[in-house]
Amino acid sequence: MTIDHCPFSHHHILTLIFAHSHYSFLRAASSPEELAARAAQLGLKALCLVDHNGVYGAVRLQKACKQLGITPLIVGDDVLD
């Protein structure tokens, strides 16, 4: 997908933060709510949560982003052994 076809960019510079939350054991310490609040402080339009081996923070991120007017993007970083 190019930036011209990205539904939330509309010819603006697209800036995303790809972040792990505290649900990614030993990888991060911030809650989904803290990540969304920081993204809002930075003036970002979207925040991508990439938790390790699951989407455990998805509901909490979606609720926080909705309150702050940010587009939540949820990605599962699954490791298959």
Residue, then its C-alpha position, 0 to 999 in steps of 0.5 A: m500500500t502506498i501513502d496515496h492509498c492509505p485511508f488515514s493519511h490523505h496526503h499528509i506525512l504518515t507517521l506511525i509508532f510501532a510499539h510493544s506494550h507491557y503484554s510483551f514480557l521482558r520487551a516493554a513496560s508501558s500500558p496500551e493506555e500510556l502508549a496511546a497518550r504519548a502518541a496523542q501528545l506527539g500529535l500522531k494520527a495512528l499507533c501500531l501495537v505489536d505485542h510479542n506472540g499475541v494481541y493481548g493489549a488490543v482491546r485496551l489500545q482500541k478504547a484508549c485510541k478512540q478516546l484520544g482520536i487516534t487510529p489504532l492498528i493491531v499486529g500480532d508478532d507471532v513466533l512459530d518454532 
